[in-house]
Amino acid sequence: MVGGCRTAVPEGQMPWDEESVVASFASKVDSKSVVKGSSMRVDYGTPGVDSDEKLVQPAKGGKIVVVNGQR
């Protein structure tokens, strides 16, 4: 899991032309690897341990994006 807000926003949806953190990381790992990131802002304000899905719930529409490694 690549921690951080908006780590998996699709290309063209951010104000710069770079690929997402998740896409960049996936291009560096083998095809047996799985890279996960968030398409939205992540809520880190909850106490305790939360699932990935619960972290994006407050964003109302956010999701965890899963990308397979590319090498």
C-alpha positions, 0 to 999 in steps of 0.5 A: 500500500502506498500511503498518502492522499491522492496517490492513485489519481488517474493521469490527467486529473491532477494539475500536473502531467506526471503519472500517479505515485501508484503507477510510478511505483508499479512500473518498478516492481515485478508482475507478482507484486500488487500496489495499492493507493487511494484515489481520494483524500485519506482520513487519518484522524480516526483512532486505532487501526482502520481498513483501507476501505474505511480510511477513504469512506469520509471522502464519499466516493474514494476508493482503493486502487489496485495496480499490478506490478509491470516488470 
